[in-house]
Amino acid sequence: MPTPNFEDIQAAYNTFPSTVKSLMLSTVTATGQPQASYTPFVMTGDRSFLHFCEWAL
């Protein structure tokens, strides 16, 4: 398998957000407990918007 060049990696990085509509948000609590939760997101231009529910925080 050939090693991808930087341009291929950059193209994949730039197009990936348009192929998904949600993500797993990984955080750590104040006491160091890891947490992961699902959240929908939207990207428009150079801005991204995440939707947070109070029960998920």
Backbone as numpy.savetxt, mean C-alpha at the origin, in Angstrom:
# Nx Ny Nz CAx CAy CAz Cx Cy Cz
16.43 -17.05 -15.33 15.58 -15.87 -15.33 16.47 -14.63 -15.33
16.27 -13.73 -16.29 17.12 -12.53 -16.34 16.81 -11.57 -15.20
17.80 -10.85 -14.77 17.63 -9.85 -13.72 16.93 -8.63 -14.32
15.82 -8.17 -13.71 15.14 -7.00 -14.27 16.00 -5.75 -14.13
15.89 -4.87 -15.10 16.65 -3.62 -15.00 15.83 -2.58 -14.24
16.45 -1.47 -13.94 15.80 -0.44 -13.12 14.52 0.07 -13.78
14.52 0.25 -15.09 13.35 0.76 -15.79 12.16 -0.19 -15.64
12.42 -1.50 -15.70 11.34 -2.48 -15.52 10.77 -2.41 -14.10
11.65 -2.29 -13.14 11.22 -2.20 -11.74 10.43 -0.92 -11.51
10.91 0.20 -12.05 10.21 1.48 -11.91 8.84 1.42 -12.56
8.73 0.81 -13.72 7.44 0.68 -14.41 6.46 -0.15 -13.58
6.93 -1.25 -13.02 6.07 -2.09 -12.17 5.63 -1.32 -10.93
6.53 -0.58 -10.33 6.22 0.24 -9.15 5.15 1.28 -9.49
5.26 1.90 -10.66 4.32 2.95 -11.04 2.95 2.40 -11.42
2.88 1.20 -11.97 1.59 0.67 -12.41 0.90 -0.17 -11.34
1.61 -0.67 -10.36 1.01 -1.54 -9.35 -0.22 -0.93 -8.67
-0.18 0.33 -8.20 -1.34 0.88 -7.50 -2.62 0.87 -8.34
-2.51 0.92 -9.65 -3.71 0.92 -10.48 -4.29 -0.48 -10.63
-3.60 -1.50 -10.15 -4.07 -2.87 -10.29 -4.77 -3.39 -9.04
-4.71 -2.64 -7.95 -5.34 -3.06 -6.70 -6.21 -1.93 -6.15
-7.14 -2.27 -5.28 -8.02 -1.25 -4.70 -8.00 -1.27 -3.17
-7.16 -2.11 -2.60 -7.05 -2.16 -1.15 -5.63 -2.54 -0.79
-5.31 -2.37 0.47 -3.98 -2.72 0.95 -4.04 -3.19 2.38
-2.97 -3.80 2.84 -2.85 -4.19 4.24 -1.96 -3.15 4.90
-2.51 -2.49 5.87 -1.78 -1.47 6.61 -1.15 -2.13 7.83
0.15 -2.12 7.91 0.87 -2.75 9.03 1.36 -1.66 9.97
1.00 -1.78 11.23 1.38 -0.79 12.24 1.86 -1.50 13.50
2.32 -0.72 14.44 2.76 -1.23 15.73 2.12 -0.37 16.81
1.57 -1.01 17.84 0.94 -0.26 18.93 2.01 0.41 19.78
1.58 1.25 20.70 2.51 1.94 21.60 3.31 0.96 22.44
2.76 -0.26 22.66 3.47 -1.27 23.46 4.27 -2.24 22.60
4.30 -1.98 21.28 5.11 -2.82 20.41 4.40 -4.00 19.78
3.08 -4.11 19.97 2.31 -5.19 19.35 2.11 -4.92 17.87
2.46 -5.84 17.01 2.21 -5.63 15.58 0.73 -5.79 15.27
0.27 -5.01 14.32 -1.11 -5.08 13.87 -1.13 -4.98 12.35
-2.13 -5.60 11.74 -2.34 -5.44 10.30 -3.84 -5.35 10.06
-4.22 -4.43 9.21 -5.64 -4.29 8.90 -5.80 -3.90 7.44
-6.94 -4.31 6.89 -7.29 -4.03 5.51 -7.84 -2.62 5.40
-7.50 -1.91 4.35 -8.10 -0.61 4.10 -8.18 -0.36 2.60
-9.31 0.18 2.14 -9.37 0.58 0.73 -8.55 1.86 0.53
-8.10 2.07 -0.70 -7.37 3.30 -1.00 -7.62 3.72 -2.44
-7.36 4.99 -2.70 -7.49 5.56 -4.03 -6.28 6.44 -4.28
-5.72 6.35 -5.47 -4.63 7.24 -5.86 -5.12 8.12 -7.00
-4.88 9.43 -6.88 -5.20 10.37 -7.94 -3.99 11.25 -8.15
-3.40 11.14 -9.31 -2.19 11.91 -9.58 -1.09 11.52 -8.61
-0.58 12.49 -7.88 0.50 12.21 -6.93 0.00 12.13 -5.49
-1.32 11.99 -5.31 -1.90 11.91 -3.96 -2.56 10.56 -3.76
-2.51 10.07 -2.52 -3.20 8.83 -2.19 -4.10 9.09 -0.98
-5.23 8.40 -0.96 -6.21 8.55 0.10 -6.52 7.18 0.68
-6.42 7.06 1.99 -6.74 5.83 2.70 -8.03 6.04 3.48
-8.84 5.01 3.58 -10.08 5.08 4.36 -9.87 4.32 5.66
-10.00 5.01 6.78 -9.84 4.40 8.09 -11.18 4.34 8.80
-11.47 3.22 9.41 -12.66 3.06 10.24 -12.21 3.15 11.69
-12.99 3.77 12.53 -12.63 3.94 13.94 -12.40 2.60 14.61
-13.19 1.59 14.30 -13.03 0.28 14.94 -11.75 -0.42 14.53
-11.16 0.02 13.43 -9.93 -0.63 12.95 -8.68 0.00 13.53
-8.82 1.13 14.21 -7.64 1.81 14.74 -7.27 1.33 16.11
